[in-house]
């Protein structure tokens, strides 16, 4: 009888078990590498947007783009002329070509889907309203009459309108979004619901140490008016503002 070289069932099970063990060992490292890569891309996004604003200001008597003809509900509602100005300074004739800069790659794609990004990116225009919804906090000076954001007391937040302002090295210009919505069960971190009943996720979430089923913020990038960039861990952040629907903004 001719002998075959086929695997036995036991041998196959052993091989499958070894592969499963190796995957279990490697997956956390691979996930950590992916998260680090996304963090690097996010930092580059923030740096590029900050560069666009500062380059504009350098060419316009140190003034940031005007926000007098737009409306704000949250810190991520950004005047369309501001986005257009950033695009021009970065050499893009069409703002759509740099859309990726305005959304953090670490934001949950289960929440911030491509369809939702396209919806947020569409220009909201009508009367005094002319803005887009992006994935970062912009701490630019807000127009009078649209002050829906309440800055929390005893916090150093300053809305920026010039780059030659005092304390440029300590005043934030753009930050990652860290959002919290308080509920009867505690603060909800994974995403919040805007007044338009559409979700917006926190950037850079990590698994909670208290529960494997929950998440909490890891931190976020901050670029300052003087253009230096830093990563700020969540334990160094504070509640800095509150907007409609009881949404707290941390940076």
N, C-alpha and C positions, 0 to 999 in steps of 0.2 A: 504493500500500500504506500502511495506517495505521500511524503510528509509535507505539510503546508507550513507557511510562516505567518499565518494569521494570528492576531492578538486574541487572547482569551478575554472573556467578559471581565474577569478579575483584573487583568492587566489594564484594560481600558478604563475601568473605574479608578484604578490607582493613578493613571495619567490625568484623568479629569480632575481628581482630587488635588493633585499637585498643581495643575494650572489654576484651579480655584484659589488655592493657598497663595500662589504667587500674585494673582490679581488682587487679593485682599491686602497683601503687603504693599504692592505698588500703587494701588488706587489713591490712597491718601497723598502720596508724594506727587502723583500726576495732577491731582486736584489742586494741591498747593502751588505747583508750577503754573497751572492755568490761572489761578487767582493772582499770582504775582505778575504774570504777563498782562492780565487785564488792568491791574493797578498801574503798571507802567504806561499803558496806552492812555488810561484815564488822566494820569499826570500830564502827559503830552497834550491831551485835549485842553486841559485847563490852562496850560502854559500858552498854547496857540491862541486861545480866545483872549487871554490877558494881553498878549502881545498885540493882537489886533486893536484892542481898545486903547492901549498906550500909544501905539503908532498913530492912531487917529488923533489922540489928544496932542501929541507932539506937533502935528500939522495944523492944529486949530486952537492956538493960544492956551494950551494945557487943559482945555475943556473936554470932558467926555461927551459922547453923542447926546443930543437933546432928547428929553423924554416928556416934553410938554404936550404932545398930541397922542397919547396912548392911555391905556387903563391897566391897572395892576390889581390882581387879587392876591397873588402869591409872589414869592421871590423868584419863581421860575417862569413868570409871565414877562416876556422880554419884548420891548418895542421892535417892530419890524425894521425901522430905520437903523436901529442899533445893530441888528444882525446883518443888515446890508452893509453897514460901515465896516464891521469886522471882516466880512467876506472880501470887500474891496482891498482892505489893508493886507490881507493874506494872499492877494493876487488872484482871487476867484471872481470871475465876471458874473457867475450865477451862484447865489447863496445855496442853492440845492446841492451844489458840488461839495460843500463842506458841512452838510447836515450831520455827518457822523461825529463831528467835534462836539456837538451840542447834547449828546446822550452818552452817559457812562456805559462802557461795555460790561461793567460788573452788575448793572441793574438787572433784576430778574426778568428774563425774557418770557417767563410764564405770565408775568404781569404786563411788562412793557413790551408787548408784541410789536412786530414790524407794522402791522395794520394800525396799532394805536400810535406808534411813533409818526406814521404818515398823517394821521388825523391831528396829532398835536402840532406837527410842523406846518400844517395848512394855516395860512394867514387869516386871523380873525379880524375883520374890518367892518366898521360901521360907526358913523359919528366920530366920537373921540377914541374909539377902540381900534387899535392897529397893533397887534402883537402876535407872537407865537409862543407856544408852550415848550420849554426845553427841559433838560435833565440836570441842571445845576442851579445853584442860588447865585443871582447877580445882585450885588449890593450897590447898585447905582441909585442916584438920587431920584426920588419919585415925584411925579407932578402933583401940584396942589389939587385937592378935590378927589383924589383917588388913593387916599391913604388908608387902605384896608388892612395893612400890616401894622400890628401893634408891637413895637419894640419893648421887650421886657425891661423893667427898671433895674438899675445897678449893673447894667451890661454895657460894654464899651462900643457897641455897634454904631457906626457912622455911615450914612449913605454918601457915596462918593460922587462928586461932580467935576473934580479937577485932580490932576495928577501931582500938582505942586502943593497939595494940602499938607498941613502939619501931621506928623506921626505917620508918614506914608509907609514906614516899615512895619507898623503894627495894625494898620487898618486893612481889613480884608476887602478884596475886590470881587473874587469869584470863589465859591466853595462847592465841594460835593454836597449833594442833598442827603441830609439825615433827618428823617421825618418821624414824628411820633403822634399818635392819636390816642388820647386817654379813654379807656373804657372801664366798665365795672370790674373787669378781670385784670386790670393793669394797663400799661402802655402797649399799644400795638405798633410794632416796628416794621414789619415786612412791607406793608404798603398802606397808604391812606386813601380815602375817597374824597375827591374834590367836590365843591358845590355843584359841579356839572355831573356828578355821579360817575366820574371816570377815575380809575385808579392811578396812583403815582407811587412807585416803589422807592425805598431807601437804597442808596448806592452802597456797595461794599458791606453786605450783610455777612455775618458768620454764625455758626451754630452756637446756641446758648449753652453756657456751662451748666446751667440749672436743669435744662431739659433738652434731650436730643431731638424733640419734635418742634422746638421753637427756635427763632433766630433773634439776633440782636446786632446793632451796628458795630462794625470793626473800627470805623473812623472815616476820615476823608481828607482829600487834598484841599489846600488853601493857597491861593495866590494873593499876594498883598499888592497894594498900590505901587510899591517900589519894584514889583515884579519878581520878588523871591518866592519860591514855591516850597511848601513843606507838607509833610503828612502829619495830620493831627489825630492821634488815637482817640477813640470815643471817650475814654475816661478823662481826657483833657478838654472835652467839649462841654458846653452849657446850653440850656434853653435860652435862645437869644430873641426869638420872635414868635408870635402867634398870629395865625390868619383865620379866615372864615372856615367854618365847619370844625373849629377847635383843633386845628392842625398846628402842632408845635414844630418849630424849625431849630435845629441844633447845628452849631459850628464853633 
